[in-house]
Amino acid sequence: MDRIRVLEAERNAKVKDLRALLAAASQENRPLTDEERPKAEQVEAEIERIAATLAFEQRAVEYDRTQAVPLEKATESGARFDTVGEQLQAVFRGSDHRLVAAASGLSEGVPSDGGFLVQADFATNLTNSAFETGVLASKVKTVEIGANSNGLKMNLADETSRVSSRYGGIISYWLGEAGLKTASQPKFRQLELTLQKLIGLFYSTDELLQDATAMTSIVSEWFGDEIGFKLDDGIYNGTGVGQPLGILNSPARVTVAKESAQAAATVVKANIEKMYSRMAPGSLSNAEWYINQEVWPQLFNLSQAVGVGGQPVFLPANGMAGAPNGTLLGRPIVPIEHAAALGTEGDIVFADMNQYLLIRKGGVQSASSIHVRFLYDETAFRFVTRVNGAPIPNSPLTPYKGTATISPFVTLATRA
């Protein structure tokens, strides 16, 4: 313990030196000079070296304290953390036999730089919270990826038209007695998704770090909310490069053109009717309207021409005195933050989220660093979960009768 106190004193002294070096620049509201910068970098390097040594010493003390109980035995004997806050305190110390180092991609030699698997039940709760918090993530099809896999490959029907065959080649026909039978077979395509990392950062003050209960509440609620928010953004707007492919970038979406001479940044009754008509019939019972909150006034003003006048088509019979209907043409309206600004494609989308596939892999990883925000007496915690997603169809579909293509994802073109 004396060795640990010595190292802590050295580290604190170096931090004080660094703060002194930065004080002048901070007071004068300027960057470090060419002379000051090398000195500051040298002191910072010394702080990191001392911190790494200190982490080793702390782990050795903990190892001695537990009489070198093997991790497997400790787990078997029920050595578990009671809360995620308690585990984060241990991650910060990097010296608890209950911690399990991440398998790869993170340094295991230096606990403060490395990563640890979040305890299984906490990991499940954090991940489930994210998927339940997300408006879209809670509605899509979700597949859990197994331990020995890094992604998913699915064989799907390669179907772009139902005019002469279904599922890319299957046909059936009425046949008279002794008629010649014609063979047919579906055409397949492969949907391949590789897991991508979704990373969340959480900064804890030294005071908060001492309160495991508060840590548990903040991490469970705020981290879950943020991951859910980012998942929804990927599902709606994702580029498909290092992140999910969003419905607004999907080649399967159908985009309805604006009306002739339609004013900029408006939504009119004809837009809604045409979007509804382009929804795949099999998806109508599950489709919902996703809107930016700026679209609400446009919906309130939708009207049906009657003779020389008109009547509203969205407000209830008693007008503004009652709450507006939560449906449009019988389907729910869901405002989301990820929808585009009024007048831009994506401000209103008619979509069946059951036609979107999201894969995820259990095992949230947690790591901490005392260096990132040491000047503010804060510790950075990093959480990593692995997910990916994409729409199941890859193109609009030409129906058996009619020429207008249909899709589970229908957008309205930009009205500039």
ABEGO torsion letter per residue (X at the ends): XAAAAAAAAAAAAAAAAAAAAAAAAAAAGBBBBAAAAAAAAAAAAAAAAAAAAAAAAAAAAAAAAAGGBBAAAAAAAGBBBABAAAAAAAAAAGABAABBBBABGBBAABAAABBBBBBAAAAAAAAAAAAAABAAAAABBBBBBBAABAEBBBBBBBBABAAABBGGGBBBBBBBBGBBBBBBBBBBBBBBBBBBBBBBBBBBBAAAAABAAAAAAAAAAAAAAAAAAAAAAAAAABAGBGBBBBAAABAABBBBBBBBGBBBGBBBAAAAAAAAAABBAAAAAABBBBBBAAAAAAAAABBBBBEABBBBAABBAAEAABBBBABBGGBBBBBBAABBBBGBBGABBBBBAAABBBBBBBGBBBBBBAAAAAAAGBBBBBBBBBBBBBBABABBBBBABEABBBBABBBBBBBX
